[in-house]
Amino acid sequence: MEYARLQSIHVHPVKAFRSLSLQEVMVEPWGPAGDRRWMLIDDGGKVVTQRKQPRLALAAAELLPGGGLRLSAPGTAPLTVPVPRAGGTVPVQIFRDKIEALPAEGEAAHAWCSALLGADVRLVHLDDPATRRPVNPRYAQPGETVSFADGFPLLLTTTASLDALNSLIARGEHADEGPLPMNRFRPNLVVSGTEPWAEDRWSRVAVGEVVLRVAKPCGRCVVTTTDQGTADRGTEPLYSLGRHRRIDGKLVFGQNLIPLGRGTVRVGDPVRIIE
């Protein structure tokens, strides 16, 4: 464990869009700076993700100074989207949580995203991550909040566990689908230098200058079967996770984390297991 290192950092400026790799990032109480502060909603205000719209894997969002975005996708002209000014929020539903968010200004962003999916969607911004959305109190301390991530501020995976999973896939009925890349699992922090599945035993970890609490294992969904480069879907890794990594009824890969303070993490930082 003394050689564990932070191998890569990833943020997702728009929830369900493809990931953006960084060399360093500021970890805030609700997650990495710029991660999942934007998302799409349908005409009923519910979150739109790759679960039902795998084509979102083809869309990219570049972070601009101040928190704005530059949206791009194959065959589509790029679009710059500023952070909306404080004003009228709209109710949105992200899974079980009902909160308020700011719609992108004007109609350009909504039209761009709707044309991409062939469906009526709107782009919204989380203006106040410090108060809008509490983490599930079953796993959180009072006052802990989260962005538009599925449920927790950060997701950590390890290269050793991916290697082990790919070995299981290679010996299974769908070997032709492997090996899978890490982007199938959409993590924020990828750690190298551990034993396979070592993260199952962690409860508190330090990445560089930031200490994080392990909240719970990450239960995986159909998004992991989506090729993030083509939006095509297969069977793996859910088939192999179902056979080998079923924990408390969930198909598990990676760990959800809650930061215990602010700080910058950088690629190459040492990763120390506190307990």
Backbone hydrogen bonds, N-H to C=O, Kabsch-Sander energy under -0.5 kcal/mol:
donor,donor_aa,acceptor,acceptor_aa,energy
4,A,1,M,-1.8
5,R,192,S,-2.2
6,L,269,D,-2.6
7,Q,5,R,-0.9
7,Q,190,V,-2.4
8,S,190,V,-1.5
9,I,22,L,-0.8
10,H,188,N,-2.5
11,V,20,L,-2.5
15,K,13,P,-0.5
15,K,38,W,-3.0
17,F,14,V,-2.3
18,R,59,A,-2.8
20,L,11,V,-3.1
22,L,9,I,-2.0
25,V,265,V,-2.2
27,V,25,V,-0.5
27,V,263,G,-3.5
28,E,26,M,-0.7
28,E,31,G,-2.3
31,G,28,E,-1.9
33,A,26,M,-3.0
35,D,32,P,-2.3
36,R,12,H,-2.8
36,R,34,G,-0.6
37,R,13,P,-0.7
38,W,13,P,-1.2
39,M,124,V,-1.9
40,L,48,V,-0.6
41,I,122,R,-2.4
42,D,46,K,-2.4
45,G,42,D,-2.1
47,V,93,Q,-2.4
48,V,40,L,-2.4
52,K,49,T,-0.9
53,Q,49,T,-1.8
56,L,53,Q,-2.1
57,A,54,P,-2.1
58,L,55,R,-1.9
59,A,56,L,-1.4
60,A,72,S,-3.1
62,E,70,R,-2.3
64,L,68,G,-2.6
67,G,64,L,-2.3
69,L,81,V,-2.8
70,R,62,E,-1.5
71,L,79,L,-3.3
72,S,60,A,-2.2
73,A,76,T,-0.6
76,T,73,A,-1.9
79,L,71,L,-2.1
81,V,69,L,-3.1
90,V,101,A,-3.1
92,V,99,I,-2.9
93,Q,45,G,-2.8
94,I,97,D,-2.5
95,F,93,Q,-0.6
97,D,94,I,-1.9
99,I,92,V,-2.2
99,I,97,D,-0.6
101,A,90,V,-2.0
102,L,125,H,-2.8
104,A,123,L,-2.8
111,A,107,E,-2.7
112,W,108,A,-2.5
113,C,109,A,-2.4
114,S,110,H,-2.3
115,A,111,A,-2.4
116,L,112,W,-1.7
117,L,113,C,-1.7
118,G,114,S,-1.9
119,A,114,S,-1.4
121,V,119,A,-0.9
122,R,41,I,-2.3
124,V,39,M,-2.9
125,H,102,L,-3.4
126,L,37,R,-3.2
127,D,125,H,-1.0
131,T,128,D,-1.5
132,R,128,D,-2.2
135,V,144,E,-2.5
139,Y,136,N,-2.3
140,A,136,N,-0.9
144,E,141,Q,-2.0
146,V,133,R,-2.3
147,S,30,W,-1.2
148,F,36,R,-2.4
154,L,257,L,-1.7
156,L,255,Q,-2.8
157,T,189,L,-2.4
159,T,191,V,-2.4
162,L,158,T,-1.6
163,D,159,T,-2.4
164,A,160,A,-2.1
165,L,161,S,-2.5
166,N,162,L,-2.8
167,S,163,D,-1.7
168,L,164,A,-1.7
169,I,165,L,-2.4
170,A,166,N,-2.3
171,R,167,S,-1.0
172,G,169,I,-1.5
175,A,172,G,-0.9
177,E,174,H,-2.2
178,G,175,A,-1.4
184,R,181,P,-1.4
185,F,182,M,-2.2
186,R,183,N,-0.7
188,N,155,L,-2.7
189,L,155,L,-2.1
190,V,8,S,-2.3
191,V,157,T,-2.6
191,V,189,L,-0.5
192,S,5,R,-2.6
198,A,195,E,-1.9
200,D,197,W,-1.6
201,R,198,A,-2.0
202,W,199,E,-1.1
205,V,212,L,-2.5
206,A,272,R,-3.2
207,V,205,V,-0.5
207,V,210,V,-3.0
208,G,206,A,-0.6
208,G,270,P,-2.4
209,E,264,T,-0.7
210,V,207,V,-2.2
212,L,205,V,-3.2
213,R,258,I,-3.1
214,V,203,S,-2.1
215,A,213,R,-0.7
215,A,256,N,-2.7
216,K,256,N,-0.9
218,C,254,G,-2.4
219,G,217,P,-0.7
220,R,251,L,-3.6
224,T,221,C,-1.6
225,T,222,V,-1.8
226,T,223,V,-1.9
227,D,225,T,-0.6
227,D,232,D,-3.3
231,A,227,D,-3.0
234,G,225,T,-1.8
239,Y,235,T,-1.3
241,L,237,P,-3.0
242,G,238,L,-2.4
243,R,239,Y,-1.1
244,H,240,S,-2.0
245,R,241,L,-3.0
247,I,245,R,-0.7
247,I,250,K,-2.8
250,K,247,I,-2.1
252,V,245,R,-2.7
252,V,250,K,-0.8
253,F,218,C,-2.1
255,Q,156,L,-2.6
256,N,216,K,-3.0
257,L,154,L,-2.8
258,I,213,R,-2.5
260,L,211,V,-2.9
263,G,27,V,-1.4
265,V,25,V,-2.5
267,V,23,Q,-2.8
268,G,6,L,-3.3
269,D,266,R,-2.3
271,V,4,A,-2.2
272,R,206,A,-3.0
272,R,270,P,-0.5
274,I,204,R,-1.7
274,I,272,R,-0.8
275,E,204,R,-1.7
